[in-house]
Amino acid sequence: MSDWATALITAGTAIAASAVTAFATVRAAGNAKSLAEYRARLGLYIDEVEAFRALEDAYSRELATPTRSAESVRREFRKRLRADGLPAPTDLSGPARIENERSRLAGDSN
């Protein structure tokens, strides 16, 4: 092969490698920006959930009576939500809640 053909192939390969690198860099920067946006949104959603939990605690304590605890009020409202076909927080906590959700999702996938 002649020297100019070798130089042309080398230059073409270098240009192609630069293009691939530039494309990968642009994609990575875009993904990093999206990831930062998703993390910010997640933080807001977590704050919203915590606020609703605090609200639920407050109204449960307010509606509690000497014969009915705040926990029983909370369970009754959650039961009503489920009966109306609306989503309601689970009464389970920790590992039991996670296992319950996994079972539910496994049933939905069939």
ZIWOSUL-V368851 format. One record per pair of residues at least 12 apart in sequence whose ideal C-beta (glycine too) atoms are under 7 Angstrom apart, sorted by the first residue. I is the first residue (numbers start at 1). J is the second residue. Records with the same first field share a line. If there is no record, write none. Layout:
I: J ; J
This chain:
56: 74
60: 73 ; 74
75: 91
78: 91
